[in-house]
Amino acid sequence: MLNGIVAVVGSPNVGKSTIFNRLIGERHAIVDDQAGITRDRLYGKCEWLGRSFSIIDTGGIEVANRPFQEQIRIQTQIAIDEADIIVFVTDSHLGITADDRLVAKMLYKINKPVILVVNKIDEGIHISDTQEFYKLGLGDPLAVSGVHGIGIGDLLNRIIKLLPDKQYELKSNQITFCLVGRPNVGKSSLVNTLLNEERVIVSDISGTTRDSIDTPFEKDGKNYIVIDTAGLKKRGKIYEAIDKYSAIRALKAIERSEIVLLVIDGDQGIIEQDKHVIEYATELHKAIIIVVNKWDVVDKETNTMSNFTKLIRNEYKFLDYAPVCYVSALKKQRIATVFKALELVHEAYYTRVKTSILNDVIQDAQMMNQTPDFNGGRLKIYYASQVSTAPPTFVLFVNNVNFMHFSYERYIENRLRETFNFEGSPIKILLRNKK
């Protein structure tokens, strides 16, 4: 469970993206000596000492009226508004600049924790360079080097001390789901159809929904909560504040849901942007249902649905377990298939397997397909146990965790799926050395 949002802000070329990459543990943001490379916001996930949080990299704020500066300021302000903690990055080599003062002025107006970071302290003798930054009036400056990783642990320690204690309780007796996807694929219309009443504004104007709306309802004796989210547009092409604000809200809606409905426009087909948001849902181990909307306007032949499903499976190879529903929210056609999928997937998400049966399946799997030699040895699975649900999580006790090849882990997952109902639900497999 993610515990909050951290925004990394500052003037151009102070090393924000380098620090962002350090925090998420991968090279995700573009790093370049040329100022202003980061224009659009980037999102990532960070884990430290058992706590997890979302992190946003922003473009550089500067006094000069350079191209895209107005849009960058809008983006950064939205990130500041939505974040729980602000990491303000400065450059020890430059000292306090007019751009730093401009950013500080923005931060004076908010009532949120600000961590002042002085970057590019590559040697201990330069730590004294941080003293000047007390003049910004934003607390004790923290000396770091994004390039060399110096002080990153201290920065993470400060962050987790300031994180809010946000926990969204998921109840197994109610089905909580959200709808995500590009703007104008019919999410709001689908929500209205599921509710069978006009609860959400519907418009042909792309981007009408600007906030997440939680609506509890009951159908056939079952309790549901649907979270409608704003559409996500292709990053890098648009800079409007509404779209950026909506993107963050969509991420929050995914965090609060058990099941994520990826809504695709059947008339337009699959577009690359459809994959970005669902990848975030899979990282958070959410159950997935793919809903193809506007199926009423699609020209159909004998195998149209079958062929479209094959296209989905080809584009979303990592979602081969997710059911696909074809609906028309406008004509209220095939809506029952969505509720049937929700029930099936929710049951799978909370499935608990008896330990004895689980171990029979694991042992049979090893007998039918021996583990390969990998990293200097052959894996032996001694015992398996399910430790949690939502999602179903299994621990395999083995002779050496380093002997597990990813293909064999996938084989074990497939055997579990063949034996038990895990349709639409991710499966987590953890490895432990048997003591």
TITIDO-677919 format. One record per residue (C-alpha): x, y, z. Coordinates in Angstrom, 3 decimals. Each point is the difference from the previous one (the first is absolute). Layout:
// TITIDO-677919
PT         x         y         z
PT         X         Y         Z
...
***
This chain:
// TITIDO-677919
PT         x         y         z
PT     0.000     0.000     0.000
PT     1.363     3.408    -0.971
PT     0.169     2.528     2.823
PT     0.102     3.297    -1.863
PT     1.362     2.108    -2.830
PT     3.372     1.802    -0.098
PT     0.690     2.746    -2.561
PT     3.575     0.852    -1.028
PT     0.213     3.683    -0.995
PT     2.688     2.596    -0.729
PT     1.576     2.132    -2.688
PT     1.449    -1.475    -3.227
PT     3.125    -2.153    -0.055
PT     0.411    -0.380     3.775
PT    -0.235    -3.808    -0.209
PT    -3.675    -0.651     0.773
PT    -0.281    -2.840    -2.504
PT     3.237    -1.587     1.217
PT    -1.351    -0.026     3.559
PT    -3.357    -1.286    -1.276
PT     1.771    -2.900    -1.724
PT     1.959    -0.751     3.178
PT    -3.167    -0.102     2.072
PT    -1.908    -2.358    -2.290
PT     3.089    -2.124    -0.654
PT    -0.004     0.178    -3.784
PT     0.817     2.351    -2.859
PT    -3.502     1.201    -0.817
PT     0.273     3.771    -0.292
PT     2.124     1.460    -2.800
PT     3.244     1.456     1.361
PT     1.936     2.512    -2.099
PT     2.325     2.951     0.573
PT    -2.329     2.144    -2.068
PT    -2.403     1.931     2.218
PT    -3.729    -0.575    -0.342
PT     0.042    -3.603    -1.222
PT    -2.827    -1.021     2.357
PT    -3.158     1.769    -1.124
PT    -2.719    -2.469     0.801
PT    -0.324    -1.633     3.373
PT     1.261    -3.530     0.536
PT    -1.393    -2.393     2.577
PT     1.732    -2.777     1.874
PT    -0.281    -2.173     3.079
PT     2.527    -0.108     2.818
PT     0.362    -2.438     2.902
PT     2.108     0.555     3.118
PT    -0.035    -1.794     3.360
PT    -3.352    -1.610    -0.704
PT    -1.733     3.209    -1.100
PT    -1.044     0.769    -3.571
PT    -0.857     3.280    -1.662
PT    -0.574     1.519    -3.433
PT     2.545     2.528    -1.217
PT    -0.397     2.679    -2.686
PT     2.858     1.565    -1.969
PT    -0.811     3.506    -1.252
PT     1.402     2.439    -2.525
PT     2.364     2.809     1.000
PT    -1.448     3.307     1.213
PT     1.880     3.128    -1.092
PT    -0.483     3.746    -0.154
PT     0.903     0.258    -3.683
PT    -2.914    -0.239    -2.396
PT     1.241    -3.040    -1.915
PT    -2.156    -2.297    -2.185
PT    -2.500    -2.124     1.942
PT     0.807     1.829     3.255
PT    -3.635     0.927     0.647
PT    -1.104    -3.597    -0.505
PT     2.822    -1.296     2.204
PT    -1.035     2.357     2.801
PT    -3.579    -1.219    -0.262
PT     1.122    -3.620     0.147
PT     2.264     0.643     2.964
PT    -2.708     1.884     1.895
PT    -2.400    -2.899    -0.479
PT     2.651    -2.440     1.218
PT     0.532     2.187     3.078
PT    -3.749     0.205     0.623
PT    -0.502    -3.756    -0.177
PT     3.207    -1.126     1.734
PT     0.281    -0.745     3.711
PT     3.721     0.885     0.149
PT     2.107     2.334    -2.155
PT     3.696    -0.675    -0.707
PT     1.540     3.330    -1.085
PT     3.303    -0.610    -1.836
PT     2.700     2.680    -0.290
PT     3.566     0.026    -1.394
PT     2.953     0.466     2.371
PT     2.216     1.160    -2.879
PT    -2.300     2.880    -0.892
PT    -1.018     1.124     3.461
PT    -3.406     1.631     0.458
PT    -1.289     1.243    -3.349
PT    -2.926     2.182    -1.039
PT    -1.683    -3.175    -1.237
PT     0.398    -1.599     3.445
PT    -1.658     3.030     1.586
PT    -2.875    -0.286    -2.468
PT    -0.564    -3.645     0.936
PT     0.326     0.823     3.706
PT    -2.654     2.698    -0.424
PT    -2.384    -2.647    -1.353
PT     0.733    -2.242     2.991
PT    -0.529     2.729     2.592
PT    -3.689    -0.012    -0.894
PT    -0.617    -3.677     0.817
PT    -0.515    -1.705     3.326
PT     1.917    -3.171    -0.804
PT     3.354    -1.484     1.031
PT     2.879     1.193    -2.183
PT     3.367    -1.776    -0.069
PT     2.711     2.357    -1.250
PT     2.668    -1.956    -1.887
PT     3.375     1.418    -1.029
PT     1.213    -2.195    -2.858
PT     3.443    -0.604    -1.527
PT     1.827    -0.275     3.340
PT     2.400    -2.574    -1.381
PT     2.621     0.213     2.748
PT    -0.202     0.510     3.751
PT     2.057     3.187    -0.198
PT    -2.871     1.686    -1.868
PT    -2.639    -0.630     2.688
PT     0.609     3.503     1.353
PT    -1.411     1.274    -3.313
PT    -3.458    -0.846     1.321
PT     0.086     2.742     2.651
PT    -0.977     2.702    -2.455
PT    -3.324    -1.740    -0.718
PT    -1.327     0.707     3.488
PT    -0.773     3.449    -1.440
PT    -2.888    -1.528    -1.967
PT    -1.875    -0.425     3.275
PT    -1.072    -3.591    -0.712
PT     1.723    -1.819     2.842
PT     3.201    -1.998     0.239
PT     1.539    -0.692    -3.431
PT     0.943    -3.608    -0.721
PT     3.245    -0.598    -1.914
PT    -0.222    -2.663    -2.716
PT     1.580    -1.132    -3.227
PT    -2.498    -1.441    -2.443
PT     2.790    -1.213    -2.275
PT     1.933    -1.864     2.699
PT    -2.905    -0.902     2.286
PT     1.391     1.929     2.972
PT    -2.695     0.966     2.502
PT    -2.841    -1.779    -1.846
PT    -0.606    -2.286     2.973
PT    -0.273     3.034     2.278
PT    -2.464     1.575    -2.419
PT    -2.134    -3.148    -0.012
PT     0.073    -0.117     3.806
PT    -1.337     3.559     0.130
PT    -2.704    -0.810    -2.519
PT    -1.409    -3.039     1.807
PT    -0.053     1.908     3.308
PT    -2.253     2.593    -1.636
PT    -2.250    -2.341    -1.982
PT    -3.673     0.070     0.993
PT    -1.509    -3.189     1.356
PT    -2.363    -0.651    -2.896
PT    -1.565    -3.431    -0.087
PT    -3.013    -0.818    -2.128
PT    -1.920    -2.877     1.534
PT    -1.250    -2.537    -2.514
PT    -2.894    -2.133     1.182
PT    -0.513    -3.475    -1.417
PT    -3.803     0.325     0.280
PT    -0.146     2.896    -2.466
PT     1.472     0.361    -3.471
PT     2.003     3.200    -0.485
PT     0.991     0.794    -3.557
PT     1.029     2.925    -2.180
PT    -0.110     0.761    -3.691
PT     3.095     1.315    -1.730
PT     1.033     0.733    -3.549
PT     0.460     2.732    -2.547
PT    -2.399     2.952    -0.119
PT    -3.266    -0.439    -1.869
PT    -0.065    -3.801    -0.063
PT    -3.339     0.086     1.818
PT     1.000    -0.552     3.625
PT    -2.569     2.401     1.432
PT    -2.746    -1.433    -2.213
PT     0.956    -3.482     1.167
PT    -0.161     1.102     3.635
PT    -3.484     1.395    -0.562
PT    -1.100    -3.209    -1.660
PT     1.421    -2.141     2.808
PT    -1.824     2.176     2.537
PT    -3.101     0.124    -2.205
PT    -0.353     3.685     0.777
PT     1.586     3.289    -1.004
PT     2.543     0.474     2.788
PT     2.934     1.273    -2.101
PT     0.075     2.790    -2.576
PT     0.260    -1.424    -3.507
PT     1.292     2.099    -2.879
PT     1.571    -0.471    -3.404
PT     2.694     2.502     1.014
PT     3.226    -1.854     0.741
PT     1.071     0.379     3.610
PT    -3.339     0.896     1.639
PT     0.666    -1.985     3.178
PT     2.611     1.869     2.028
PT    -0.195    -1.786     3.303
PT    -0.497    -3.475     1.405
PT    -3.550    -0.735     1.125
PT    -0.726    -2.836     2.449
PT    -3.531    -1.386    -0.233
PT    -1.253    -2.922     2.124
PT    -2.894    -2.020    -1.398
PT    -1.687    -3.362     0.317
PT    -1.001    -2.483    -2.674
PT    -1.504    -3.441     0.453
PT     0.823     0.044     3.701
PT     3.692     0.836    -0.525
PT     1.707     3.202     1.142
PT     2.205     1.964    -2.400
PT     2.016     3.214     0.011
PT     0.861     1.419    -3.412
PT     2.703     2.639    -0.326
PT    -0.236     1.995    -3.215
PT     3.223     1.668    -1.102
PT     1.012     2.603    -2.514
PT     1.439    -1.124    -3.320
PT     3.743    -0.259    -0.477
PT     1.449     1.636    -3.077
PT     3.314    -0.768    -1.647
PT     2.791     1.510     2.060
PT     2.291     2.432    -1.749
PT    -2.656     1.320    -2.376
PT    -2.190     2.056     2.287
PT     0.745     2.363     2.820
PT    -3.460     1.036     1.164
PT    -0.363     0.112     3.773
PT    -3.207    -2.020    -0.037
PT     1.620    -2.970    -1.715
PT     2.927    -0.040     2.428
PT    -2.259     0.315     2.998
PT    -2.143    -2.832    -1.343
PT     3.015    -2.251    -0.471
PT     0.936     0.191     3.668
PT    -3.590    -0.593     1.057
PT    -0.166    -3.095    -2.209
PT     3.044    -1.412     1.783
PT    -1.674     0.609     3.363
PT    -3.175    -1.716    -1.192
PT     1.981    -3.064    -1.045
PT     1.639    -0.140     3.434
PT    -3.417     0.011     1.692
PT    -1.491    -2.716    -2.191
PT     0.068    -3.770     0.010
PT    -0.903    -0.373    -3.664
PT     1.001     2.300    -2.865
PT    -2.156     0.108    -3.118
PT     2.086     1.081    -2.976
PT    -2.504     1.533    -2.417
PT     0.975    -0.136    -3.681
PT    -1.799     1.639    -2.905
PT    -1.009    -2.896    -2.235
PT    -0.423     2.327    -2.962
PT     3.516     1.509     0.270
PT     1.777    -3.149     1.100
PT     2.991    -0.260     2.312
PT     2.312     3.002     0.330
PT     3.384     0.021     1.748
PT    -1.216     2.290     2.783
PT    -2.466    -2.704     1.085
PT     2.964    -2.014     1.273
PT     1.573     2.627     2.262
PT    -2.729     0.275     2.600
PT    -0.652    -3.736     0.167
PT     3.696    -0.640     0.578
PT    -0.300     2.139     3.126
PT    -2.953    -2.148     1.119
PT     1.996    -3.195    -0.481
PT     2.904     1.437     1.999
PT    -2.432     0.465     2.884
PT    -1.256    -3.584    -0.454
PT    -3.580     0.980    -0.802
PT    -2.464    -2.341    -1.667
PT    -0.718     0.927    -3.635
PT    -2.983    -0.164    -2.333
PT     0.230     1.289    -3.572
PT    -3.225     1.621    -1.209
PT    -0.396     0.760    -3.700
PT    -2.626     2.740    -0.255
PT    -1.905     1.383    -3.024
PT    -0.250    -3.511    -1.407
PT    -3.316     0.974    -1.600
PT     1.724     2.238    -2.583
PT     2.622    -2.557    -1.013
PT    -0.473    -1.586    -3.437
PT    -0.290    -3.696     0.736
PT     0.754    -3.133    -1.915
PT    -0.141    -3.630     1.104
PT     3.087     0.079     2.219
PT     0.228     3.696     0.868
PT    -0.152    -0.497     3.778
PT     2.369    -2.954    -0.080
PT     2.499     1.903    -2.141
PT    -0.172     3.065     2.250
PT     0.637    -2.195     3.035
PT     3.057    -1.473    -1.731
PT     1.218     3.552    -0.681
PT    -0.428     0.873     3.688
PT     1.855    -3.132     1.091
PT     2.826     0.844    -2.397
PT     0.272     3.612     1.209
PT    -0.420    -0.862     3.700
PT     2.011    -3.187     0.354
PT     0.472     0.771     3.703
PT    -3.812    -0.011     0.435
PT    -0.813    -3.386    -1.485
PT    -1.959    -0.811     3.176
PT    -2.347     3.025    -0.279
PT    -3.549    -0.621    -1.302
PT    -1.224     2.111    -2.924
PT    -3.535     1.425    -0.154
PT    -1.617     1.572    -3.067
PT    -2.671     2.581     0.777
PT    -1.851     3.040    -1.223
PT    -0.580     2.449     2.833
PT    -2.112     2.181    -2.302
PT    -2.319    -2.808    -1.076
PT     0.276    -1.779     3.411
PT     0.998    -3.199    -1.751
PT     1.836    -2.930     1.677
PT     0.353     1.924     3.304
PT    -0.782    -3.192     1.908
PT     3.318    -1.435    -1.199
PT     1.840     2.709     1.962
PT    -1.774    -0.882     3.259
PT     0.642    -3.695    -0.605
PT     3.708     0.735    -0.550
PT     0.140     2.193     3.120
PT    -1.427    -2.800     2.148
PT     2.308    -2.616    -1.501
PT     3.126     2.147     0.289
PT    -0.836     1.178     3.527
PT    -0.386    -3.601     1.124
PT     3.341    -0.829    -1.614
PT     1.681     2.974     1.681
PT    -1.010    -1.350     3.418
PT     0.504    -3.702    -0.753
PT     1.742    -1.945     2.758
PT     1.414    -3.447    -0.752
PT     0.318    -2.748     2.590
PT     3.636    -0.648     0.834
PT    -0.211    -3.747    -0.621
PT    -1.568     0.449    -3.438
PT     2.468     2.755    -0.881
PT     2.973    -2.219     0.795
PT    -1.464    -2.868    -2.022
PT    -0.183     2.319    -3.011
PT     3.574     1.260     0.521
PT     1.450    -3.489     0.390
PT    -1.893    -1.281    -3.057
PT     1.317     2.983    -1.976
PT     3.588    -0.874     0.935
PT    -0.508    -3.645    -0.956
PT    -1.457     0.900    -3.385
PT     2.635     2.631    -0.810
PT     3.308    -0.107     1.820
PT     1.674     3.257     0.871
PT     2.835     1.045    -2.341
PT     3.632     0.506     0.984
PT     0.363     3.716     0.692
PT     2.658     2.093     1.733
PT     2.038    -3.072     0.825
PT    -2.728    -2.182     1.452
PT    -3.438    -1.558    -0.308
PT    -2.944     1.383     1.942
PT    -1.871    -2.200     2.452
PT    -3.356     1.166     1.373
PT    -0.532    -1.626     3.389
PT    -3.190     1.634     1.166
PT    -2.518     2.671    -0.987
PT    -2.386     2.142     1.985
PT    -2.534     2.702    -0.861
PT     0.667     2.987     2.254
PT    -2.656     2.470    -1.164
PT    -2.737     0.875    -2.471
PT    -0.801     3.134    -2.015
PT     2.068    -0.993    -1.886
PT     0.604    -3.710     0.711
PT     3.574    -0.171     1.253
PT     1.999    -3.213     0.316
PT     3.321    -0.696     1.678
PT     2.159    -2.790    -1.395
PT     2.629    -1.377     2.387
PT     2.953    -1.140    -2.121
PT     3.585    -1.167     0.256
PT     1.398     3.167    -1.601
PT    -2.026     2.964    -1.285
PT     2.740     0.768    -2.553
PT    -0.749    -3.265    -1.821
PT    -3.485     1.141    -1.068
PT    -0.163     0.827    -3.700
PT    -2.735     2.478    -0.984
PT    -1.446    -2.479    -2.509
PT    -0.464    -2.631     2.693
PT    -1.678     2.518     2.286
PT    -2.391     0.791    -2.840
PT    -0.564    -3.755    -0.433
PT    -0.970    -0.298     3.673
PT    -2.350     2.957    -0.357
PT    -1.646    -1.584    -3.035
PT    -0.515    -3.273     1.883
PT    -1.669     1.885     2.812
PT    -2.258     1.779    -2.490
PT    -0.902    -3.293    -1.692
PT    -0.991    -1.521     3.334
PT    -1.725     2.857     1.802
PT    -2.178     2.973    -0.926
PT     2.332     2.976    -0.371
PT    -1.618     1.568    -3.064
PT     0.680     3.723    -0.093
PT     2.129    -0.122     3.131
PT     3.772     0.368     0.190
PT     1.970    -2.582     1.958
PT     2.987     0.890     2.148
PT     2.653    -2.679     0.518
PT     2.638     0.587     2.671
PT     3.078    -2.151     0.530
PT     1.599    -0.878     3.323
PT     3.030    -2.136     0.752
PT    -0.920    -2.909     2.247
PT     2.016     0.218     3.187
***
